[in-house]
Amino acid sequence: MRRFSFVAAGARTDVLVGKGAYAGLDRRLRHIAPGRWFLISSKKVFLLHGGSLLAGGGDRLDPKPLFVPDGEAAKTWDVLGRLLEELVRRGLRRDGGVVALGGGTVGDVAGLAAALALRGVAVVQAPTTLLAASDSALGGKTAVDLPSGKNLAGAFHPARLVVVDTSALVTLPLRAYRSGLAEVVKTSMLDAGFHRAMARLEAPLSAREPAAVSEAVRRSLGVKARAVTLDPFERTGERAALNLGHTVGHALETASGHRLEHGEAVAWGLLAALHLSVKRAGLPRGTAEALAGRVVRLVKAPRPSAAAVFRVAALLRADKKADRVGLRAVLLARPGRAVLVRAEAAELLEAFEGVLARYNTVGWVLPGFRA
């Protein structure tokens, strides 16, 4: 079992990663807030992992969960409103809290419900997907979607505890596991030590070896914790680096009608960012090709439809990270050093289309990057 803690904007977050991490959860909940805690999950996830979490939470945790739909269908105003009404009706108080058990979508809507209920109660994130365990569960970003795009209505509400029982990750379908590896690979690009470790971890991660998965999760959360400590509200640039690949990725995910999983869309976004990094950030071509190869081998994302590609341009122009000057794109100068540059939507679209042109329609091919 690995533990660490960090403080960002005056709020402390404890992180616990390992097999059997839910044991003793009741004591941890009592330390955070002594009142009644409520569990938010999906029916599918609860059937797999709810028993072990409730056993760890003891009588501190209400045994009747509040359910949300699977996937992006959880992140709507209607679902959020229903959660808030139910939490209040069932007696949530300011000395209680919310436990989010599930993947990133459960964590997003449950975290936002905790931020809004009674003007804010404590939240604990218990991620059950590799994507959430290695990225979204930590850092306090909560949101629901709007018709015009992903995560456009939300708040920063950091978890008091992120508890990752790595045995839960064993149950993931292969596609969901590979999707989560996109965030692992992305984070490894942002830290020189993690980048070097990936040469050793790539093969065992592909084989889903538990020790490698645990190390990758721990390293990913450690990198993110350092960025969040420096820039808790994504204003000064340090945390913005975590959006590498996400500008194109979020647009593509929405454009696909969420038929592409988040990590699959981010994988395409990473390839576009690497392609543009050669031109705009001085990333050596050989390094870009090696990193792109790792994305290809580990994620194996499907090719987006022509209709989705067509819709990406309009969504890039509406990106929530744009300011009055325009879009800020995260690029890579070298492993361990990201840079933030001004980019036009047309420039990002050109990079994305350039990457698409280098892959065939029946599978992943890596013929190399050409400027």
C-alpha positions in Angstrom: 0.0 0.0 0.0 1.4 3.4 -1.0 0.3 6.7 0.7 1.0 10.3 0.2 -0.6 13.7 0.9 -0.5 17.1 -0.5 -2.0 20.6 0.1 -3.3 22.8 -2.6 -5.1 26.1 -2.0 -5.2 25.3 1.7 -7.0 22.0 1.2 -5.3 18.7 2.1 -5.8 15.6 0.0 -4.7 12.2 1.1 -4.0 9.5 -1.5 -4.0 5.8 -0.9 -3.1 3.3 -3.7 -3.0 -0.5 -3.3 -4.8 -3.8 -3.2 -7.5 -3.8 -0.4 -7.3 0.0 0.0 -11.0 0.2 1.2 -10.1 -1.5 4.5 -10.3 1.0 7.3 -12.3 3.5 5.3 -14.7 4.1 8.2 -11.9 5.5 10.3 -10.8 7.8 7.5 -14.3 9.0 6.8 -14.8 9.8 10.5 -11.6 11.8 10.5 -12.7 13.9 7.5 -16.3 14.5 8.6 -18.0 12.8 11.6 -21.5 12.8 10.1 -23.4 10.6 7.7 -21.8 9.8 4.3 -23.6 8.9 1.1 -22.4 6.7 -1.7 -22.9 7.7 -5.4 -22.2 5.0 -8.0 -23.7 3.3 -11.1 -25.5 0.0 -10.7 -22.9 -1.8 -12.8 -20.0 -0.6 -10.7 -21.8 -1.0 -7.4 -22.5 -4.7 -8.2 -18.8 -5.2 -8.8 -17.2 -3.1 -6.0 -19.9 -1.8 -3.8 -19.8 -4.6 -1.3 -16.1 -4.2 -0.5 -16.4 -0.4 -0.2 -19.5 -0.6 2.1 -17.7 -3.1 4.3 -14.8 -0.8 4.6 -17.0 2.2 5.2 -18.8 0.6 8.1 -21.9 2.2 9.7 -20.5 5.6 8.8 -21.6 5.1 5.2 -25.3 4.9 4.3 -25.8 1.4 2.9 -28.3 2.5 0.2 -26.4 4.0 -2.8 -27.6 6.8 -5.1 -27.3 5.5 -8.6 -26.4 7.4 -11.8 -26.3 6.2 -15.4 -23.1 4.7 -16.9 -20.9 6.9 -19.0 -21.5 10.5 -20.1 -25.3 10.1 -19.6 -24.5 10.7 -15.9 -23.2 14.2 -16.5 -26.5 16.1 -17.1 -28.4 18.8 -15.3 -31.3 16.3 -14.7 -29.0 13.7 -13.0 -27.3 16.4 -11.0 -30.5 17.9 -9.8 -31.9 14.5 -8.8 -28.8 13.8 -6.8 -29.0 17.0 -5.0 -32.7 16.5 -4.1 -32.1 13.0 -2.9 -29.0 13.9 -0.8 -31.0 16.6 1.0 -34.1 14.4 1.3 -32.1 11.6 2.9 -30.5 13.9 5.5 -27.1 15.0 4.3 -25.7 17.5 6.7 -22.6 19.8 6.6 -20.7 17.4 8.8 -21.3 14.5 6.3 -20.1 13.9 2.8 -20.2 12.0 -0.5 -18.2 9.0 -1.7 -17.9 8.7 -5.5 -17.4 5.0 -6.5 -16.8 4.6 -10.3 -15.1 6.0 -13.3 -14.5 9.6 -14.3 -18.2 10.4 -15.1 -19.4 9.2 -11.7 -16.6 11.2 -10.1 -17.4 14.3 -12.1 -21.1 14.5 -11.3 -20.8 13.2 -7.7 -18.0 15.7 -7.0 -20.2 18.6 -8.4 -23.1 17.4 -6.3 -20.8 17.6 -3.2 -19.6 21.0 -4.2 -23.2 22.3 -4.5 -25.1 20.5 -1.8 -25.5 22.7 1.3 -22.9 25.0 -0.3 -20.3 22.3 -0.2 -19.7 19.1 1.7 -16.6 16.8 1.7 -16.1 14.3 -1.1 -14.0 11.1 -1.3 -13.1 9.7 -4.7 -12.9 5.9 -5.1 -12.1 5.5 -8.8 -12.6 2.1 -10.4 -11.3 2.8 -13.9 -7.6 3.3 -14.8 -8.5 6.6 -16.4 -10.0 8.0 -13.2 -7.5 6.3 -10.9 -4.5 7.8 -12.8 -6.0 11.2 -13.5 -9.5 12.6 -13.0 -10.1 11.5 -9.4 -7.4 13.9 -8.1 -7.4 17.7 -8.5 -10.9 18.7 -7.8 -12.3 19.2 -11.3 -16.0 18.4 -11.3 -18.5 19.1 -14.1 -21.5 18.2 -16.1 -21.8 18.5 -19.9 -23.7 21.0 -22.0 -25.1 20.5 -25.5 -22.2 22.7 -26.8 -19.4 20.6 -25.2 -17.9 18.6 -22.4 -17.4 19.8 -18.9 -18.7 23.3 -19.5 -20.5 23.7 -16.2 -18.6 22.8 -13.1 -16.5 23.8 -10.1 -13.2 23.0 -8.4 -14.0 20.8 -5.4 -10.9 18.7 -4.3 -11.4 15.3 -2.8 -10.3 15.0 0.8 -9.3 11.4 0.1 -8.5 9.6 -3.1 -8.6 5.8 -2.4 -7.6 3.5 -5.3 -8.2 -0.2 -4.6 -6.1 -1.5 -7.5 -7.9 -4.9 -7.4 -10.9 -3.0 -8.9 -8.9 -2.3 -12.0 -8.6 -6.0 -12.8 -12.3 -6.1 -13.7 -12.0 -3.5 -16.5 -12.9 -4.5 -20.1 -9.9 -4.4 -22.3 -11.1 -1.4 -24.2 -11.7 0.7 -21.1 -8.3 -0.4 -19.7 -6.5 0.7 -22.9 -8.4 4.0 -22.8 -7.0 4.6 -19.4 -3.5 4.0 -20.6 -3.8 7.2 -22.7 -3.8 9.3 -19.5 -0.9 7.2 -18.1 1.2 7.8 -21.3 0.2 11.5 -21.3 1.4 12.0 -17.8 4.6 10.1 -18.4 5.4 12.6 -21.1 5.3 15.4 -18.6 7.8 14.0 -16.1 11.3 13.0 -17.1 11.6 10.2 -14.4 8.2 8.7 -15.3 9.2 8.9 -19.0 12.3 6.9 -18.3 10.4 4.4 -16.3 7.9 3.8 -19.1 10.6 2.0 -21.1 10.4 -0.6 -18.4 6.7 -0.4 -17.7 5.3 -0.5 -21.2 5.4 -4.2 -21.8 4.0 -5.2 -18.3 1.3 -2.5 -18.7 0.3 -3.9 -22.0 0.0 -7.3 -20.2 -2.0 -5.8 -17.4 0.5 -6.9 -14.7 -0.8 -5.7 -11.3 2.5 -4.4 -10.0 3.0 -2.3 -13.2 -0.5 -0.9 -13.0 -0.1 0.1 -9.4 3.2 1.8 -10.1 1.8 3.6 -13.1 -1.2 4.9 -11.1 1.0 6.0 -8.2 3.4 7.8 -10.5 0.6 9.4 -12.5 -1.1 10.8 -9.3 2.2 12.0 -8.0 2.9 14.0 -11.1 -0.6 15.5 -11.0 -0.4 16.3 -7.3 2.7 18.4 -7.9 1.0 20.3 -10.7 -2.2 20.9 -8.7 -0.1 22.1 -5.7 1.5 24.8 -7.8 -1.6 25.7 -9.8 -4.8 24.5 -8.0 -7.2 26.5 -10.2 -5.4 26.2 -13.6 -4.5 29.8 -13.8 -0.7 30.1 -13.8 0.2 27.4 -16.4 1.7 24.6 -14.3 -1.5 22.6 -14.2 -2.4 23.5 -17.8 0.3 21.0 -18.9 -2.0 18.2 -17.8 -4.2 19.1 -20.7 -1.7 17.8 -23.2 -3.7 16.2 -26.0 -7.0 17.3 -24.5 -7.8 20.3 -26.7 -8.3 18.1 -29.8 -9.2 15.1 -27.6 -12.2 16.8 -25.9 -13.5 18.2 -29.2 -13.2 14.8 -30.9 -14.9 13.0 -28.0 -17.9 15.3 -28.2 -17.9 15.2 -32.0 -18.1 11.4 -31.9 -21.2 11.5 -29.7 -19.0 9.8 -27.1 -18.7 6.7 -29.2 -15.0 7.2 -28.8 -14.0 6.7 -25.2 -12.2 9.6 -23.5 -8.8 8.0 -23.6 -9.2 7.0 -27.3 -10.0 10.6 -28.2 -7.1 11.8 -26.1 -4.8 9.4 -27.9 -5.7 11.1 -31.2 -5.2 14.5 -29.4 -1.8 13.4 -28.2 -0.7 12.4 -31.7 -1.9 15.8 -33.0 0.0 17.6 -30.2 3.2 15.6 -30.9 2.9 16.4 -34.6 2.5 20.2 -33.8 5.2 20.0 -31.2 7.8 19.2 -33.8 6.9 22.5 -35.7 6.1 24.8 -32.8 8.0 23.6 -29.7 11.2 22.1 -31.1 10.4 18.5 -30.1 12.9 16.3 -32.0 11.2 14.3 -34.7 12.7 11.1 -33.5 11.3 11.7 -30.0 7.9 12.5 -31.4 7.9 9.3 -33.4 8.9 7.2 -30.3 6.2 8.8 -28.1 3.6 8.4 -30.8 4.6 4.8 -31.1 4.0 4.3 -27.4 0.5 5.8 -27.7 -0.3 3.6 -30.7 0.9 0.4 -29.0 -0.8 0.9 -25.7 -4.1 2.6 -26.5 -5.0 1.1 -29.9 -7.7 3.7 -30.4 -10.2 3.2 -33.3 -10.2 5.7 -36.2 -12.9 8.4 -35.8 -15.7 8.6 -38.4 -15.6 11.2 -41.1 -18.7 12.9 -39.6 -16.9 13.2 -36.2 -13.8 14.7 -37.9 -16.0 17.2 -39.7 -17.6 18.4 -36.4 -14.2 18.9 -34.6 -13.5 22.3 -36.1 -16.6 24.0 -34.6 -16.0 22.4 -31.3 -12.4 23.6 -31.2 -13.5 27.2 -31.6 -15.8 26.7 -28.5 -13.1 25.2 -26.3 -13.6 26.3 -22.7 -9.9 26.9 -22.2 -9.9 29.7 -24.8 -9.7 33.3 -23.6 -10.3 36.6 -25.3 -7.1 36.1 -27.3 -7.8 32.6 -28.4 -6.8 29.0 -27.8 -3.9 28.0 -25.6 -2.4 24.7 -26.8 -0.1 22.5 -24.7 2.8 21.2 -26.6 5.9 19.2 -25.7 9.4 20.6 -26.0 10.9 17.4 -24.6 9.8 14.7 -22.2 9.4 16.4 -18.9 8.9 19.9 -20.3 5.6 21.1 -21.7 5.0 24.5 -23.1 1.9 26.6 -23.6 1.5 28.3 -26.9 -1.1 30.4 -28.7 -2.7 28.4 -31.5 -5.5 29.0 -33.9 -8.3 26.4 -34.2 -7.3 26.0 -37.8 -3.7 25.2 -36.8 -4.9 22.5 -34.4 -7.3 21.1 -37.0 -4.5 20.9 -39.5 -2.3 19.0 -37.1 -5.2 16.6 -36.4 -6.0 16.0 -40.0 -2.3 15.6 -40.7 -2.2 12.7 -38.2 -5.3 11.2 -39.6 -3.8 11.2 -43.1 -0.9 9.1 -41.8 -3.1 6.2 -40.5 -5.1 3.8 -42.6 -8.7 2.8 -42.0 -8.2 -0.8 -40.9 -5.7 -0.3 -38.1 -3.0 1.6 -36.6 0.0 2.3 -38.8 3.0 4.4 -37.7 4.8 5.6 -40.9 6.5 8.5 -39.0 5.9 12.2 -38.9 6.6 14.6 -41.7 6.6 18.3 -41.1 
